[in-house]
């Protein structure tokens, strides 16, 4: 099914500059910005770690695979990261409330 909807010959990039997630090419859309996955130094949101944790894709500096992501995929990843963080914080509150209710019943 993948082969039917996507032709490998459609990838014109000879130097393998593609979004690691959606396969967008910088040369196909010059308005679209791309970020290098391993050069992202924000301690709050480490892009390579989030790609691995959220998508199961490990990006290593010594492989030949693409190491960039487009801004659209970056925004989606960041939204999922924020949602995951919010859910974890909510679970702390829910666990506290549940524990308090159990203690009050005894």
N, C-alpha and C positions, 0 to 999 in steps of 0.2 A: 504494500500500500504506500509506504514512504517513497519507493522508487517511482511510483506512478505520479505522485504530486510534486516530486522534487527531482530535477535532473542534475546530476553532479556536473555536467558540462556547463550548466548555467553559472557556476562559480568562476568568474573571470580573474579573480585575484591570484596572480602567480606567486606572490610572496606570502600567501596564507594569512593576510590581514582580514580577518572576519570576526564578527562578534561571536564569542565562544558559546553564547546561549542561543541566539536566533539566526546566526549566519549573515547578518547584515554586513555589507561591505562599505568601508569608508569611501571608496571611489565611486560607488553607486549613488550615494546621497551625501553631497559635500556639506549640507546643512546639519546633518546628524553628527553629534559629538561622540567621541569614543574615549574610554578611560583604560589605562593599562592596569590590569588586575594586580600585578605584583608590585607596582610602584605607588599604590594607594597607601599612604602612611597615616591615615586617620586612625587613632587608637580606638575611637568610638565605634567605627564601622569598618572593619577590615574586610575588604571586598573578597579577597581570595578565601578567607575563612568562611564567610557567609555563603559563597557559592558552593563550597564543599558541604557545609552543614545543611543548607536549605535545598540544594539540588543534587547533592551527591556527586558533584564533579570536582575532582582534585586537579588543580592547576599547579604544575611544577615548573620551575625555571629551566630545568635541563631537558624538557621535552620540546618537540618541534611544533606542537599544537598552538593555536591562537591564544594570545594572552591579553586580548582586549575585549571589552564589552561596550555595547552602544548605550547611549544615555537612557533609552527607553527601558532596556533590561535592567540597568542600574536603578532606575526609579522603582521598577517593580520589585527588585530585590530589597531595596531599602524599605519599601512599604511592608513587605513580609517580615523583615527584620523588626520593624517598629511594632507590628501586630504581635509577633512572637514575644517581644519584650513586654508589651502591655498585658498579654495573656499570662505570662509568668508572674508579673506583679499582681494581677488580679487573683491568681491562685494563692498567693501568700495571704491576701486579705480574706479570701474565702476559707482557707484552712484555719486562720485565726478565729474567724466567726464560728466555724463549725466546732472547733475545740472549745471555745467559750460556751457554746450551747450545750455541749456534752457535759462539761464541768458543772454548769448550772443545774442540770437535771439530777446530779448525784448529791 
